[in-house]
Amino acid sequence: MNKNIFEIVEEVLKTNLKYVSDDGKLLKAMVYSDVMTMDKELLCLLLSNEKIKERFFKDVNGTLIFDKQKFTWFIDSKEFLPDSYTKYMNKIGLTHNGNFISKSNDVVLDFPYKDCILEGGQNKDDEKRKEIFYNEVIANDEINRMLSPKVFTNAKKYTKDGVEENITFDNNDNLIIKGNNLIALASILKRYEGEVKCIYIDPPYNTGSDSFNYNDSFNHSTWLTFMKNRLELARKLLNDRGLIFVQCDDNEQAYLKVLMDEIFGKDMFVGTVVYRKRKSQANLSKDLSTIHEYILIYKKSNLANLKKISTSINTKEYSNPDGDYRGLYKTMPCTNKGGALYTIKTPTGKEIKDEWRFKEERFYELLNDNRIVFPKNGEGKPRYKLFLEEKQIEGVIVNSWWDDLGTNQDANRDLTKLFESNVFSYPKSEDLLRRIIEIATDKNDLILDYHLGSGTTCSVAHKMCRRYIGIEQMDYIETVPVERLKKVIEGEQTGISKMVAWNGGGSFVYCELLEDAATLIDRIRLGDDESINNIKSLIYSDDRIISYILKEELLAIDNNFNSLNLEEKKKVLIKLINKNKLYVNYSDIEDEEMFVKAKDKNFTKSFYEDF
């Protein structure tokens, strides 16, 4: 019986043990990697078979040319090793070297599609969709193009005096970007790598009721891939003193912790904050009423530290019985178990040997500075003065239980008051973001939120005189966060405004990633049974489909098209779109076929070149 071309290619490839796993399966990812680098050993192997040579090589004036695109399309087809797309099991678990139970301390998170880039292309809050994955090994070249810097459009600057257009970008500008957050993160990397002091994100929680409605059979792994791709870019954006705060709930907290250990390093884990998101208890659950969420904190390096927080102080504990010019104080014990061991003399000459809070030299400095107080009889152990003013400046170390801040209900009430209607579900408290920004940054530091949502992070950063970048791909970006920031500039008095004495001012720049083929995908997603065939004809004639698909291959798809259901038809058409053309690459800014406007060119060039 004659073998088909799929069987022949598999058989030939397996003659090289480099491409064979321990259990005898073909390592498709390794083949892809060698195809992309035009590996000499692989080419010789393929040339050794006449049928393969005839199918994938062309004779040009006596020279054989390998049709790389045709071969990659061939091994990416569902007929060729359909079950070997990824080496990861369709199961989520903690693994080490492929084993689910390991005694090693170096545990990483394993899940389907871990070796993939997940684009995450939702732009409507209630939209469910099959997601697009790109394998990091087999499609590395495509991923590099997809994540290259993009052209910006519709740039404008909002100030207290109005809107400015035809602008260029300045390094001190605050920035709001509309577009896919993965691609936007990759685009700003050129300018902001190693510049961000604090990242806060409140990503979709994968509950089924939030915006992460990706209708995938491996929903955990989809979410983890989504998070992994973006966190890897986020880490590059942090400077060496930078910190990242990721808010989540019980649905993914355990998996997220291990994933972030892998990306940032277990020794870079600062801690987990438990935030009380509501004061009242709901009695809707059969078991537990959940009133908290988690905030995982990681640092970029050991140079990063959380600052102490200012706190309310009970001034009744402070007095000034001896009229000290430094003001109110209270006394604290000088003894400290495990401290410096030495002997002191009291005013009466009595010697006391003990373990002290201060080194001996420092103790006598404090004594000479009138900061040491002995009991009235001069016989007991001394105490030192802790001045109220110093305590207020010093602050206290932040703990991991935050129940003293504004709640989600407070945030919703403030936002509803600001817009005079309920414009956003589950906004975050400005008070919560004030705490995070207070312990992680100083004035003029740069803050990033790439799940901008209602815009709380950037609103608080603006009021606290920090620079910021906000990224959001959902369509509500212009009606909620942008409008909210405009109100902040005008001096609105909700949230933390009174606490920080906010009176308005400042500015921010808004821009969008310039779409190209993304408009085609939007049209496919919105298609119905009546319009899908017309959309198909439009797609077939568009030059933004994958360039190496032949007309014969399109006709082969077309023969089966009508037998598919609507979702299958959409999936087939979306697969034809060249994903590197979703947005216009910066490298193509001068291409006349891209029709990039002069003002978009000026702004984009100022962003990438003028810094």
N, C-alpha and C positions, 0 to 999 in steps of 0.2 A: 504493500500500500504506500502510495506517495505521501511524503510528509508535506504539510503546508509550510509557508514561510515563517509563521510564528514558531512552530516546532523546530525548524531548522536553526533560526537565530538563537533560540534558547539552548539547543544542543551544542552549537559552536561556542557560545559564550561560556558554557559550563566546562569546556575543555581547559579553561584557565581557572585554577583553584582560587585565584584572586577574587573571582566573582561568585564564589560558592560559599554559602554559610555552613556552619557545623552540621546542620540538619539536612544539608543537601539542596537547599533552596537557592535560587539565583538572587544575588544581592543587586537588585535593580538600581538602588541609589548609587552604588559604586560604578555601575555601568554609566549612568548619567554623568557622574562626575568626570569620568574619563572621556566621554563624548564631548563635554563642554571644553575640556583642555586639549582636545584632539590628540589623545594619548597614542603614541606611536605603536605600542604593543597591541592596543585594541584595534587600531586600523589594520595592522598586519593580520590579526586574527580574523577580522571580517573579510579581508581580501583572500583569505585561504579557501573560502567557499564560493564557487562560481555563481550560485543563485543569489547569494547576498551581494556579491560584487556587481552583478547585473542589475539588482534592484536599487542599490544605494550609492553606486559610483557612476560617474559619467566620464566618458573618454573625450577629452578636449585636446585635439592635436597631439595625440599620443600620450597625454598626461591624464592619470585618473584623479578625478575630483570627488571627494566624499561629500554627499548631500546630507550635511549635519542636521538641517532642519527637518528633512523628510524622515531621517532615522529617529530623531527624538519624538516626532509626531507618531511614528510607528510604535515605539515602545511605551508611549503614553496612552495608546488606544486600549479600550477595555478588553479587547481580544487577547492582548499580550500580557500574561501573568496578572489577571485581574485582581488577585488577592495580595499582591506584593507592593502596593502603593507605599506603604510605610512599614517599618520593622516593628512598630509598637503595637502591642496587644490592644484589642478593643476592651480595655478594662483600665480602671484607674487604681493605682496603688503606690505604695512606697517601695522603691526598688534600689538595688545597688548591683551594678554589673548584670542587670537582667534578672536578678533574683528578688522575689517579693519579700522574703524574710531574710534579713541580714543582720549580722552582729557588728558590722562596720559602723563607725560614727559618720562616715561620709555618705549620708542618705540623700537621694535626690527624688524629685517627684516625676513619676512616669505616667504618661497618659497618651491616648491616641492623638496623632497630629502634632506631637511635641516638636517634631522636626519641621514644622510648617510655619509659615507666616499667615495669619488670619487677617484679612483686610478689614472686615467690620464696616460694611457700607451702608448701614441704616441711616436714613435721614428723616424718618418720621417716627414719632414716639410709639405708635401702635402697630408698626409694621413687623410682620414675621417673614423670614426668608431663609432659604438655604444659603449658607455662607461659602465664600470662595477661599480655598486654601492654596498656598504655594509652598511646595516642599523646599526646604532650605538647601538641600544638596542637589536635587534633580533640576531645580529651576533657579539656581543661584544667580545666573546672569539676568534673568527676568526680574528677580527680586531687587537686584542692584539698580536696575532701571526704574522699577516702580518706586523705590525709596530715594531716588535722586531728587534734588531740589526742584520745586515747581514754580511756575509763574503766578504772581498775585494779580488780582483784579479788584475793581470797585473799591479802591482804597480811599478812605476819607478820615479826617481828624475832627473829633468832637471836642469843643471847648465851651467855656461859659458864654462866649460870644456867638456861638453857632457852629456851623459845619464848614470845614475847609476841604476843598477837593484839589486835584492836580498837585498832590503833595509828594514829598520824598520822606524817607524814614530817617529818624534820628535815634541815636543809641539811648537817649533818655525817654523815648516814647513808650508809653504803655501800649500793649498790643492785644487785640482780639481778632482771632482767625476763624472764619467759617470754612469747614472742610473736614474730610476724613482725618481723624486725630492721629492715626498711624502715619499717614503721609505728611501731615502738617508737622508732626514731631521730627520726622526725618528731614523736612525742609528747613526748619529753624536750627537744626544741629550745626549747620555751617557757620552760623553767626553766634550761637549761644552755647556751644559745647564748653562745659566746665565753668559756666557763668551763673547758674541758678543756685540760690542759697536754700530755698525751701520749695518742695513740691507737696501739694495736697491734692488728693483725688478722692472723690466719692463715686466710684464706678458703679455700673449696674450690678445688682447683687445676685443675678441669676435665680430669681425666685419664681419666675413665670409671670409675675404681675408687674415687673418693672420694665425698663426699656430694653433689657437684654432678651428679646423674644426670638432669638435665633432658633429656628425650628429644626434642630439637628438631633440625630439619634444618640449622639454622645454629648449631651448638653454640658456636663461637667468639663469634659476635655475641650469643648469649644470655648467655654469661658476661660479656662486656664491658658489656652493658646492665645486668646485675645489679650489677656493680661500680660503674659510673658513677653510678647512682641513689644508692647508699649513700655513695660518696665525696663526692658533692656536699653531702649533709647533714652528713657528718663534718667537712668543711672549715668549715661554719658553726659547729660546736660547738667547734672549736679556738679558744683565745685567741691573741693576737698573738705570744706567745712559744712557741706550741705546735708540736709536731712529730708527724708520723704515720709509723709504721713498718708496711710491708705485706710480709709474707713470701709467697714464691711459688717455683715451680720453672720449669724451662725451657719448660713447655707454654704459658705465657701471659706470661712475663716481658717479652718485647720489646713486645708489644701494650700491656701494663699500663703500661710506662714512658711510652709516648707518650700514653696516656689520662691518666695523672696529670700529665704536662707540661701538658696542656690544662686540667685542672681546677685545679691548684695554681699553674701557671705554670712555665715552664722555668727561670726564674731562682730559683725556690724549691726546686729540686732540690738536696739536700745530698749525696747519693751512694748507691751501691749496695754493701751489705755482702755478702760471700760467706761463708756460715756452713757450716762442716763439720759435717754432721748425724750422721755416723757415723765411727768410727775405723777399723773394719775394712772391707775391700773385698769386695763381693759379685761373684761371677763368673757371674752369671746372664745378663748382657747379651752380645749378640754383638759389640758395638762398644765402648762405654764403660761403665764402672761409675760411676754417679753417686753421689757422696758429699757433695754440697753442695746448698744452696738459697740463694736471694737474699732480701735484705731491702732494699726501696726506701725511702729516707728523704726526706721533704719537710717544709718548714717553712711555717707560715702567713704569716710576714712576715720581714723582715730583722732583726727584734728577737730572733728565736729563734736559739739556738746550742746545740751539743752541749757538754756538760761534759767535762772531762778525767776519765780513769778512774784509780782507784788501782791500783797494780801492785806485784808483788813486786820488791824491790830487793836486789841483791847487796851486802850490808853489808860484805863483805870489801874492797870498793873504797874504803871510807871509813875514815878514821883521824883522830887529833887530836894531831899531833906537837908543837904549840905550846901545848897545854892550853887552847884556846879554850873559854870558858864556854858557848858555844852547842852544844857537843858535836861529834860526828863529822862530818867533811866530806871531800869530794874536791875537787881543783882542776881548773878548766876554762880553756881558752884565752880570753884577753881580746881577741885579734884576731878580726876577722870581715870577710871579703871583702865589700865594698860598704857597710861600716859608716861611722861618723863618722871623718873624716880629721883628725888633729891630732898634735902632738908631745908626748911625755912625757919625764920625766927619771927615770933609775934611781937607786937609793940611792948609786951611785958617781958620779953626775952625768952619765952618758952619756945622750945624747938619742936617742930612737927615734921616728921618724915612721912611722905605719902607719894602717890602717883598723881601728877598734876597735868592739867589741860595744856599748859604752856611749858616750853623749854625754860630752864632756869634763867637764862639771860633775858628772855622775853618777859618773864614774871617781874623781874626787878625794873624793867623799863616801864611796865604798867604801874608798878608801885610808885615810881618816881613821877609818873604822869597823873597821879591821884585817881587811878582807875581801879585800885584794889581797896576793898572795904573789909575791915575786921569787925567782929562783934564788939559791942560797947565795952565789955570787960577786958577786951584785948587778948583773950585766952583761946578763943575758938578758931576754926579753920576759916581762911579768908574767902571772899567772893569777889567777882569782878563786875564792873559796871557795863551793862549793855544799854546804850543810848537809843532812845526811840527813833531819832533821825537816822542813825546808822542802820537800825533794823528795817526801816522803811526802804532805804536804799538797797540793802543787802537782798531782801526778798527771801523766799523759801523755795526749797527744792520741790518741783512738781511731783505729785504722786500719781498713781495709776488708776485712781477712782475719781471720775469727774461727775459729781452730782450737784455741783454748785453753779452750773452754767445755764444759759437759756436752752429751751427745749425745741423740738420740732414744732410743737404747737405755737410757741412764741414766734418762731420764724414764719410760720404760715400766717399768723395774725398780722405780723409786720408787713409781709409782702402783699397781703390782701389790702391792708390800709394804704400802702404805697400806690397800688394800681387801681384801687377802688373796685376790685373784683378778684376772684380766685383764678390766678393765671398759671399756677405751677403746683404740682403735687409734691409733697415732701421736701420743701426747701430746707437747707441747713441753717442753723442758728448763727447769726453774726457773732454772738458771744463765744461760741465754740471756736470759730475761726480766729477771733481776737486772741484767745488763749494760745492757739497753735502758732500764730504769727509772732506773738509776744515772746514765746520761749525759743523760737527758731531763728529769728531775724533781728536786724537793726534797721533803722531808717535808711531808705534808698537801696536796700537789698532787693534782689529779684526773686519773685515768687511765680510759680507755674501751676496752673490747674488745667489739665487737658480733658477733663470731663466737666465742663464749666456749668452745665445745668442752668439754674436760675441766676447765676452770677455772684453768689455770696462771697466766694473767695476774693474775687477781684474788687468787689465793692468794699470789703473790709480792708484789703490791701491799700486801696485808694485813700480811705479815711485815715489809715495809719501811716501814710507817707512812704509806702513801699512801691517799688516798680513791679509790674506784673505782666504775665502773658496768659491769656485764656483761650482755649480751643474748644469748639463745639461744632458737631456736624449736623445736629438736629435743626429742623427748619425754624424752631422757635427762637433761635439765637438773636434775630433782629427785633423780635417783639417782646422778649423778656430780659435777658442779660444786658443787651445794648441799651434798651430803654431804661433799665434800672441804673446803669452807670451814668446815663445822661442826667437822671434825677439826683444821683450822688454829686455830680458836678454842680448842680443847681443848689445843693445844700440841704437835701432832704434829711429829716430828723427821726427816722426809724432806726431800729437796731442799736448799734453802739454809738450813734452820732453824738448824743449828749455826753456819754462816758468819755469820749476822746475830744470833746469840744469841736466837733466838725461843723464848719460853716460854708463848705463848698469850695469850688476851684479845681484846678488841674485839667487834664485832658487825656484822651486815649485815641489810638488809631484802630480803625476797623478795616479789615480786608478779607478777601475770599481767595481760595485756591481756584485758579482758572480751569474750568471744566472743559473736557474734550469728549472722549467716549463715555464719560459718566452720564451724559445726557441720553445716550442710547440705552444704557442699562436702566435708567429711570423709566424710559418709555416701555421697555420690556416688562418691568415690574408692574406697571400700571395697566398692562394689556389684559383684555378679557377674551372670551371665546369668539366674539365677533370681530375683534380688531387684530388678533394675534397673527393671522395670515398676512395682513397688510404690513404689519411690523416685520414679519419674516422677510418679505420682499425688500423692504427698506434696508434691513441688515445685510442681506446678500449683496446689495449693490454698494454698500458703504466701504470706504477704504480704511476704516478703523477696525476691521476684523483682522484676525491673525493672518499675516501676509502670506504664509506658506500653505494655506488651505487651497486646494485645487478645486476648480469648478466641478470636476467629477465627484469629489468628496462631498461637496455641498448637495449635489443631486442625489448622492447615496443617502444622505441624511433626509433629504426631502421626500424620498420614497416612503420613509417610515413616519414622517412628521404627523400626518393626520391620525395615525393610530395612537399617538401619545395623548395623555391628558394635559390640561392646561399648565400645571406646574412642571411637568416633564418638558413641554415645549419651551417654556421660559428658561429652564435649565440648559437645554441644548443651545438656544440662541445666545444666552449669556456667555456660554463657553466659547463661542465664536469671537467674542469681543477681545481685542488686544488689550490686556489689562495694563500694559505700559502706556496706554493712551487715555486712561481715565481722566488724567489732568495733564496740562501742557507742561512739559519739562522745560526747565530754565535753559537747558542747552539748545532748545528749539525756539528760543524767544525771537530770533531774527528770521525764522522760517516764514515766508510770505503766506504759506498755506495755513498757518496757525491764526492769522488775522489778529495778532496781538496789538492792541491800541498803543499809541505813543505814550499816553499817561500811565498805562500799566507797565510798559517797558521802563519808564523813568523810575517808578516806585520800586519795581522788582530789582532793578540794578542798584538802586540806593540801598536796598536791604542786604543784598549779597556782597556788594563790592565796596560800598562807602563806609567802612568801619575799620 
